[in-house]
């Protein structure tokens, strides 16, 4: 990473030093759909104009991205202008002082495992690692809370629990079959140690955005 790249990361993360921007950012990234200014303002308890100012600053910092959509669903003449909506930016920002390159090591290891055809061995190790984490939980968290604590950002889509964030996004893009299989095994290992986890199942069900794994609960009445 060059000094210019490092400065860019610092500036991006520095944009979250403001309490209001942190609240807006958290609300936007927690939503599975793009968020409008009105909804973001209401969630943060501020005016629409102030929300618009801070949201656009987060876009300038590369933390959020913009899309446009007619919220009424109408099209053609008289449908009005599309609303400006915000979603999480695809790029990632990692700060390490001094700089570390764990991502490079991760890609190298993934490439070796993939080339050697060690998918099953990786999944077995991941399931064991998940089980160890579950044992440490000792039923203290239910699956939703456990996954949230691990950065998956779970949300309900009718009766399916989807995961808005893939903690292994960069590697999953490069080695999808390898990393997504590992991720599924890790979550499968974790579930039995969660409160009520024995009633949950994890399956591979990739959405357009987010984690490839989805979960269902036999006792969910949503």
Secondary structure as a PSIPRED ss2 file (coil, helix, strand):
# PSIPRED VFORMAT (PSIPRED V4.0)

   1 X C   1.000  0.000  0.000
   2 X C   1.000  0.000  0.000
   3 X H   0.000  1.000  0.000
   4 X H   0.000  1.000  0.000
   5 X H   0.000  1.000  0.000
   6 X H   0.000  1.000  0.000
   7 X H   0.000  1.000  0.000
   8 X H   0.000  1.000  0.000
   9 X H   0.000  1.000  0.000
  10 X H   0.000  1.000  0.000
  11 X H   0.000  1.000  0.000
  12 X H   0.000  1.000  0.000
  13 X H   0.000  1.000  0.000
  14 X H   0.000  1.000  0.000
  15 X H   0.000  1.000  0.000
  16 X H   0.000  1.000  0.000
  17 X H   0.000  1.000  0.000
  18 X C   1.000  0.000  0.000
  19 X H   0.000  1.000  0.000
  20 X H   0.000  1.000  0.000
  21 X H   0.000  1.000  0.000
  22 X H   0.000  1.000  0.000
  23 X H   0.000  1.000  0.000
  24 X H   0.000  1.000  0.000
  25 X H   0.000  1.000  0.000
  26 X H   0.000  1.000  0.000
  27 X H   0.000  1.000  0.000
  28 X H   0.000  1.000  0.000
  29 X H   0.000  1.000  0.000
  30 X H   0.000  1.000  0.000
  31 X C   1.000  0.000  0.000
  32 X C   1.000  0.000  0.000
  33 X C   1.000  0.000  0.000
  34 X C   1.000  0.000  0.000
  35 X E   0.000  0.000  1.000
  36 X E   0.000  0.000  1.000
  37 X H   0.000  1.000  0.000
  38 X H   0.000  1.000  0.000
  39 X H   0.000  1.000  0.000
  40 X H   0.000  1.000  0.000
  41 X H   0.000  1.000  0.000
  42 X H   0.000  1.000  0.000
  43 X H   0.000  1.000  0.000
  44 X H   0.000  1.000  0.000
  45 X C   1.000  0.000  0.000
  46 X C   1.000  0.000  0.000
  47 X C   1.000  0.000  0.000
  48 X H   0.000  1.000  0.000
  49 X H   0.000  1.000  0.000
  50 X H   0.000  1.000  0.000
  51 X H   0.000  1.000  0.000
  52 X H   0.000  1.000  0.000
  53 X H   0.000  1.000  0.000
  54 X H   0.000  1.000  0.000
  55 X H   0.000  1.000  0.000
  56 X H   0.000  1.000  0.000
  57 X H   0.000  1.000  0.000
  58 X H   0.000  1.000  0.000
  59 X H   0.000  1.000  0.000
  60 X H   0.000  1.000  0.000
  61 X C   1.000  0.000  0.000
  62 X C   1.000  0.000  0.000
  63 X C   1.000  0.000  0.000
  64 X E   0.000  0.000  1.000
  65 X E   0.000  0.000  1.000
  66 X E   0.000  0.000  1.000
  67 X E   0.000  0.000  1.000
  68 X E   0.000  0.000  1.000
  69 X E   0.000  0.000  1.000
  70 X C   1.000  0.000  0.000
  71 X C   1.000  0.000  0.000
  72 X C   1.000  0.000  0.000
  73 X C   1.000  0.000  0.000
  74 X C   1.000  0.000  0.000
  75 X C   1.000  0.000  0.000
  76 X C   1.000  0.000  0.000
  77 X C   1.000  0.000  0.000
  78 X C   1.000  0.000  0.000
  79 X C   1.000  0.000  0.000
  80 X C   1.000  0.000  0.000
  81 X C   1.000  0.000  0.000
  82 X C   1.000  0.000  0.000
  83 X E   0.000  0.000  1.000
  84 X E   0.000  0.000  1.000
  85 X E   0.000  0.000  1.000
  86 X E   0.000  0.000  1.000
  87 X E   0.000  0.000  1.000
  88 X E   0.000  0.000  1.000
  89 X C   1.000  0.000  0.000
  90 X C   1.000  0.000  0.000
  91 X C   1.000  0.000  0.000
  92 X C   1.000  0.000  0.000
  93 X C   1.000  0.000  0.000
  94 X C   1.000  0.000  0.000
  95 X C   1.000  0.000  0.000
  96 X C   1.000  0.000  0.000
  97 X C   1.000  0.000  0.000
  98 X C   1.000  0.000  0.000
  99 X C   1.000  0.000  0.000
 100 X C   1.000  0.000  0.000
 101 X C   1.000  0.000  0.000
 102 X H   0.000  1.000  0.000
 103 X H   0.000  1.000  0.000
 104 X H   0.000  1.000  0.000
 105 X H   0.000  1.000  0.000
 106 X H   0.000  1.000  0.000
 107 X H   0.000  1.000  0.000
 108 X H   0.000  1.000  0.000
 109 X H   0.000  1.000  0.000
 110 X H   0.000  1.000  0.000
 111 X H   0.000  1.000  0.000
 112 X H   0.000  1.000  0.000
 113 X H   0.000  1.000  0.000
 114 X H   0.000  1.000  0.000
 115 X H   0.000  1.000  0.000
 116 X H   0.000  1.000  0.000
 117 X C   1.000  0.000  0.000
 118 X C   1.000  0.000  0.000
 119 X H   0.000  1.000  0.000
 120 X H   0.000  1.000  0.000
 121 X H   0.000  1.000  0.000
 122 X H   0.000  1.000  0.000
 123 X H   0.000  1.000  0.000
 124 X H   0.000  1.000  0.000
 125 X H   0.000  1.000  0.000
 126 X H   0.000  1.000  0.000
 127 X H   0.000  1.000  0.000
 128 X H   0.000  1.000  0.000
 129 X H   0.000  1.000  0.000
 130 X H   0.000  1.000  0.000
 131 X H   0.000  1.000  0.000
 132 X H   0.000  1.000  0.000
 133 X H   0.000  1.000  0.000
 134 X H   0.000  1.000  0.000
 135 X H   0.000  1.000  0.000
 136 X H   0.000  1.000  0.000
 137 X H   0.000  1.000  0.000
 138 X C   1.000  0.000  0.000
 139 X C   1.000  0.000  0.000
 140 X C   1.000  0.000  0.000
 141 X C   1.000  0.000  0.000
 142 X E   0.000  0.000  1.000
 143 X H   0.000  1.000  0.000
 144 X H   0.000  1.000  0.000
 145 X H   0.000  1.000  0.000
 146 X H   0.000  1.000  0.000
 147 X H   0.000  1.000  0.000
 148 X H   0.000  1.000  0.000
 149 X H   0.000  1.000  0.000
 150 X C   1.000  0.000  0.000
 151 X C   1.000  0.000  0.000
 152 X C   1.000  0.000  0.000
 153 X C   1.000  0.000  0.000
 154 X E   0.000  0.000  1.000
 155 X E   0.000  0.000  1.000
 156 X E   0.000  0.000  1.000
 157 X E   0.000  0.000  1.000
 158 X C   1.000  0.000  0.000
 159 X C   1.000  0.000  0.000
 160 X E   0.000  0.000  1.000
 161 X E   0.000  0.000  1.000
 162 X E   0.000  0.000  1.000
 163 X E   0.000  0.000  1.000
 164 X C   1.000  0.000  0.000
 165 X C   1.000  0.000  0.000
 166 X C   1.000  0.000  0.000
 167 X C   1.000  0.000  0.000
 168 X C   1.000  0.000  0.000
 169 X H   0.000  1.000  0.000
 170 X H   0.000  1.000  0.000
 171 X H   0.000  1.000  0.000
 172 X H   0.000  1.000  0.000
 173 X H   0.000  1.000  0.000
 174 X H   0.000  1.000  0.000
 175 X C   1.000  0.000  0.000
 176 X H   0.000  1.000  0.000
 177 X H   0.000  1.000  0.000
 178 X H   0.000  1.000  0.000
 179 X H   0.000  1.000  0.000
 180 X H   0.000  1.000  0.000
 181 X H   0.000  1.000  0.000
 182 X H   0.000  1.000  0.000
 183 X H   0.000  1.000  0.000
 184 X H   0.000  1.000  0.000
 185 X H   0.000  1.000  0.000
 186 X H   0.000  1.000  0.000
 187 X H   0.000  1.000  0.000
 188 X H   0.000  1.000  0.000
 189 X H   0.000  1.000  0.000
 190 X H   0.000  1.000  0.000
 191 X H   0.000  1.000  0.000
 192 X C   1.000  0.000  0.000
 193 X C   1.000  0.000  0.000
 194 X C   1.000  0.000  0.000
 195 X E   0.000  0.000  1.000
 196 X C   1.000  0.000  0.000
 197 X H   0.000  1.000  0.000
 198 X H   0.000  1.000  0.000
 199 X H   0.000  1.000  0.000
 200 X E   0.000  0.000  1.000
 201 X E   0.000  0.000  1.000
 202 X E   0.000  0.000  1.000
 203 X E   0.000  0.000  1.000
 204 X E   0.000  0.000  1.000
 205 X C   1.000  0.000  0.000
 206 X C   1.000  0.000  0.000
 207 X C   1.000  0.000  0.000
 208 X C   1.000  0.000  0.000
 209 X C   1.000  0.000  0.000
 210 X C   1.000  0.000  0.000
 211 X C   1.000  0.000  0.000
 212 X C   1.000  0.000  0.000
 213 X E   0.000  0.000  1.000
 214 X E   0.000  0.000  1.000
 215 X E   0.000  0.000  1.000
 216 X E   0.000  0.000  1.000
 217 X E   0.000  0.000  1.000
 218 X C   1.000  0.000  0.000
 219 X C   1.000  0.000  0.000
 220 X C   1.000  0.000  0.000
 221 X C   1.000  0.000  0.000
 222 X C   1.000  0.000  0.000
